[in-house]
Amino acid sequence: MSHMSKAETAFEDSLANGINYFAKDRKSPLFSKDTVVLTRDGKTRGLCTGAQYRCQLAGCTGLRIVVRWPDARCTRPCSKGLTWDKRHKAWRIA
């Protein structure tokens, strides 16, 4: 039995199968509600709200992920600017 979350399982499956979730016209399970996102320095943890939409930057195929931080502010980083932090099992803003 695996102890990985749905997001972690989806991420591992996408890597194993070569699936690009960012190119599809549906929500990515990689950034489901309550998925952890870390700041660049890794000191602050935010949670995905589950809301996401296509990045509007010219030529970008990423998704804008809505992240709520402990101070109640929301940011919308692009998925193309996030990296998977294996140590913390969370996304990190690059």
C-alpha positions, 0 to 999 in steps of 0.5 A: 500500500502506498502512502503517497497523496493523490497529487504525488501519485499523479505526479509519479504516474505522469513522469512514468508515462510521459504524460504532460498534464499541462497540455490538457484542457482539464484541471491538473491533479498535480495541484489539487486542493491542499497540495503544499507549495513552498516559497523559494527559501522553503520557510513558508508553506502555502496550500493550493486552493484547487483553483487553476486556469491557463497561464496567459503569458504569450507562448506559455502552456502552464497553469496558474495555480491559486495558492493561499499563504498563512497571512491569508494572501493568495498568489497565482504562480505558473506551474512552469515556475514550480519544481518538485521538492522530493525532500519535502514532498511539496512543490517549490517556487523556482 
